[in-house]
Amino acid sequence: MKKLLLILFCASLFFSCKREGCTDPASLNYDAKAKVDDGSCEYGSLDCSTVSGLGTKSSLTTIANLATLATDFKNSLSSANLATMQYCLNDDELTLWAYLPENEVDREGLRIGEISAASLDLFESLLQGFLSNQGYSKVDWVINTLEPYISSQEGTTNYGSGYFTVTMFNDPATDGSWAIQLEGHHLAMVFVVNEDVVTFTPTFFGGRPRVYNGTNIYADEENLGLNFVNSLTTTQLAMARTDTAAPEATGYAAQKGANDDHFGTYGYDQGEKTQGIGYADLTSQQQTDLHDLIKYYVANYNANLTSSLLTDIANGLSQTRFVWKGSMDNSNVTNLNISASDRYYYRIYNPAILIEFDVTLYDAPEDTHHDHFVIRSPTGDFGPFASLIHEMNLEKHLKTSPHHAHERLMASHHHQDGTHHHHHLSQKEMAMQTTEKQFIGRLLEMMKERG
């Protein structure tokens, strides 16, 4: 009997005692066998000293204040939060972005649902430093109004304010070059500080439902765009229109890590500079209205940071072009009574800015339309640091982008001099070919056995 009790006692100790240790995979001393976190996790500091092209710290008051706000936010976080949030500016995470919901995107960074209320207040102050009241109200609407509503309709598994992520690149306390990225469903933005210059692009906003509780947060983008379209004559509209059907969506909505057609200064040769109606084909009033529409989009950012951008836009007005996709009869285009057939899209190209806006369809029962708009920079999204990642991603762009399909086809054939062009396969491609050969070989064996 005593022996049985001893065995039972030992067994209870074995099953009740769970191994303690660090359970955070982001830590330096992660213990995969540990079942209970004992608070022993250790995190190393981020070393970005090898990043090339870092600038000196700005003495401009607005940018110095932004660095202080970013540092206060960073210092309020735990070591575990920092390990999840921090990257260097030469990491390709800087240029990977998407606005799809949680179940469709593998997002890195720190979820705001894991940030304390005090730290979240500091982060909101930082956002308000980069944005105007107009811009910040849109961010607040998407995160704190629309997303909770969608979550209430479709569940909390993939939708909710807590899923938005924050990523910081380099250290705003010590470096003259640093960046902040905010991303989630229907929202993606990155702010890159490099000495005295802030790059705001890409910036993406979306809204579903388009109108909620009587409010359309993007009504001005709709009204100003449609007012401009309605001012065009039939001849002008025919010049502006490139398609009778609007696209399903605009902006870069693919999985993070997939190809982005606009990368840094790359990819603005797909009709942006030639399609649509040109600035010179507009009346003086229409030219003013188009310029005002562009300035409205820029007004989403802190006015103290956009003077050079506005100057560059003004200097490039003669090269500005407007594209319309949708109804040919501009008398039927109205933001007040959009029907299922009135999906539409407009694009503005200027050498300093690219703007795309669309009203698209969604098949959810509570809503049939929602808005998207994206702002890009032909002079270089992500500031100068896209070039650090450009070489690495350019090969992938050339291999995957649809508008390079002809070049890939030509490269796969013989050269003009008759010599064969050898395509160097990646390890993944070679593995896929090996698998295909094995499958075909096995299939032939089975056919011979049956024959």
C-alpha positions, -999 to 999 in steps of 0.1 A, spaced: 0 0 0 28 24 9 45 16 -24 13 24 -43 9 57 -25 45 66 -33 40 58 -69 8 80 -71 26 108 -53 55 108 -77 31 106 -106 12 136 -94 44 156 -90 54 146 -126 22 157 -142 15 188 -121 50 203 -123 52 222 -156 86 233 -168 92 270 -163 113 293 -185 110 320 -212 81 313 -235 86 342 -259 100 332 -292 113 368 -298 136 366 -268 173 356 -267 167 328 -243 135 313 -256 128 278 -242 107 258 -265 101 232 -238 89 257 -212 52 257 -204 51 285 -178 67 318 -184 88 327 -153 97 362 -163 133 354 -173 131 364 -210 160 385 -222 160 408 -252 189 423 -270 191 458 -281 187 466 -318 219 473 -337 214 494 -368 249 507 -371 255 489 -404 227 507 -422 242 530 -449 230 565 -457 218 574 -422 214 612 -419 222 635 -390 196 645 -365 174 674 -376 174 707 -358 140 717 -372 116 721 -344 88 701 -359 110 671 -367 128 673 -334 95 672 -316 85 641 -337 117 624 -325 109 632 -289 73 619 -293 86 587 -309 112 583 -282 87 588 -254 65 561 -270 94 537 -275 106 542 -239 71 534 -225 71 499 -240 83 467 -224 114 448 -237 91 422 -252 71 449 -270 103 465 -284 116 431 -296 84 427 -317 82 463 -330 118 473 -339 136 469 -372 164 486 -391 158 508 -421 175 483 -444 150 456 -435 126 448 -463 98 450 -437 99 488 -444 86 483 -479 61 455 -473 25 466 -467 -11 456 -473 -45 467 -462 -63 434 -460 -79 419 -429 -60 398 -404 -68 364 -419 -53 374 -453 -21 390 -442 9 378 -423 18 410 -404 49 417 -384 51 444 -358 35 452 -325 -3 449 -323 -19 479 -307 -41 455 -287 -9 445 -268 0 481 -260 -9 496 -226 -34 525 -225 -6 549 -215 17 538 -244 -12 540 -268 -19 576 -258 18 584 -266 15 566 -300 -16 586 -308 3 618 -300 30 608 -324 5 601 -352 -10 636 -345 24 650 -350 27 635 -385 -9 642 -395 -32 671 -397 -66 671 -378 -81 661 -411 -58 631 -415 -59 620 -379 -97 620 -379 -96 595 -408 -72 572 -389 -93 574 -358 -125 567 -378 -110 536 -394 -95 521 -362 -120 531 -336 -154 533 -355 -154 513 -387 -133 483 -375 -153 477 -343 -185 478 -364 -172 452 -389 -160 431 -360 -196 432 -346 -209 420 -379 -183 394 -389 -167 384 -356 -135 392 -337 -113 365 -353 -101 387 -382 -115 421 -374 -109 445 -345 -90 476 -335 -64 455 -316 -51 439 -348 -35 471 -362 2 469 -360 30 494 -353 66 490 -365 95 513 -357 127 514 -378 160 526 -363 161 547 -331 145 582 -331 165 590 -300 199 587 -316 194 585 -354 187 613 -379 169 587 -400 141 566 -386 105 555 -395 72 546 -381 47 522 -399 10 517 -390 -9 490 -408 -42 471 -406 -75 465 -423 -82 495 -446 -53 515 -433 -16 515 -442 9 543 -437 46 548 -432 64 580 -422 102 581 -430 123 608 -414 156 615 -430 173 646 -415 150 676 -424 127 656 -447 97 634 -440 83 610 -466 47 601 -461 41 575 -488 27 551 -493 -5 561 -475 -36 541 -479 -71 547 -465 -103 527 -469 -138 528 -456 -163 500 -451 -192 507 -450 -188 538 -471 -214 556 -450 -218 547 -413 -243 564 -390 -248 590 -416 -211 599 -419 -189 593 -450 -154 602 -438 -142 604 -474 -170 626 -487 -146 654 -496 -124 631 -517 -156 620 -534 -172 654 -539 -141 673 -551 -132 645 -575 -168 642 -589 -172 679 -591 -141 680 -612 -153 652 -634 -187 669 -638 -169 700 -650 -154 682 -680 -170 685 -714 -179 653 -733 -148 657 -753 -126 662 -722 -142 632 -705 -135 610 -735 -99 620 -732 -98 614 -694 -116 580 -695 -94 550 -701 -120 523 -692 -158 521 -689 -154 498 -658 -137 508 -626 -112 484 -610 -123 462 -580 -99 481 -557 -70 504 -559 -37 504 -540 -15 475 -531 -38 449 -516 -17 418 -522 -2 396 -495 28 413 -478 59 401 -496 42 399 -530 52 423 -558 45 460 -554 42 476 -589 54 509 -575 86 506 -555 107 536 -546 109 555 -578 103 524 -599 71 514 -618 58 548 -630 60 537 -666 27 519 -669 7 548 -684 7 572 -654 27 598 -674 7 595 -707 -29 583 -700 -59 605 -694 -64 642 -699 -34 665 -696 -32 697 -676 -29 718 -708 -62 704 -721 -81 719 -691 -96 754 -687 -80 777 -662 -107 770 -637 -104 733 -642 -67 736 -637 -73 754 -604 -98 728 -593 -74 699 -601 -46 716 -582 -70 721 -552 -80 685 -553 -43 674 -551 -37 699 -522 -67 684 -503 -50 650 -503 -17 666 -491 -36 684 -463 -40 650 -445 -4 656 -433 11 681 -409 13 714 -428 46 721 -412 61 691 -431 46 696 -466 59 729 -479 86 713 -501 61 687 -514 36 714 -523 63 734 -541 73 703 -561 37 696 -570 32 732 -582 64 730 -603 51 698 -620 15 710 -628 22 711 -665 29 674 -664 -2 665 -644 -27 640 -658 -62 629 -647 -77 595 -655 -113 585 -651 -126 549 -651 -164 545 -651 -195 560 -666 -192 579 -698 -222 601 -691 -209 624 -665 -244 637 -658 -252 604 -641 -221 605 -618 -231 616 -584 -219 609 -549 -254 613 -535 -270 582 -551 -245 557 -562 -260 526 -577 -244 492 -584 -235 503 -619 -218 535 -607 -185 520 -594 -158 545 -604 -122 554 -601 -100 584 -607 -62 588 -607 -41 619 -606 -4 618 -617 20 646 -609 58 641 -610 57 647 -572 26 627 -562 3 599 -574 -33 597 -561 -58 569 -568 -94 569 -555 -122 544 -560 -157 535 -549 -160 498 -552 -185 470 -544 -186 446 -515 -209 417 -512 -216 418 -475 -253 421 -466 -249 454 -447 -231 473 -474 -227 475 -511 -200 501 -515 -169 512 -499 -141 537 -506 -103 533 -511 -76 559 -518 -38 556 -519 -11 583 -521 23 574 -536 54 593 -545 70 590 -579 101 606 -565 105 578 -540 82 560 -516 99 551 -482 124 580 -486 159 571 -497 159 538 -480 139 519 -506 172 518 -526 188 497 -499 162 471 -505 156 478 -542 183 455 -556 170 426 -535 134 431 -546 140 442 -582 148 407 -593 115 395 -578 96 424 -594 110 415 -629 101 378 -623 65 384 -611 51 417 -624 25 412 -652 39 441 -672 73 424 -675 57 392 -689 69 399 -724 105 405 -712 104 372 -694 91 354 -725 119 369 -746 145 360 -721 134 324 -722 140 321 -759 172 323 -780 191 355 -785 189 372 -818 224 359 -827 211 324 -824 228 316 -791 206 302 -763 198 324 -733 204 304 -701 180 312 -674 195 308 -639 169 291 -617 165 298 -581 166 270 -555 129 271 -552 124 269 -590 148 240 -593 130 222 -565 97 227 -582 111 214 -615 126 184 -597 92 176 -581 75 180 -615 100 156 -631 95 131 -604 57 133 -607 58 129 -645 83 100 -642 60 82 -617 30 88 -639 48 72 -669 57 42 -648 21 37 -638 9 40 -674 35 13 -684 24 -10 -656 -12 -7 -667 -4 -10 -704 
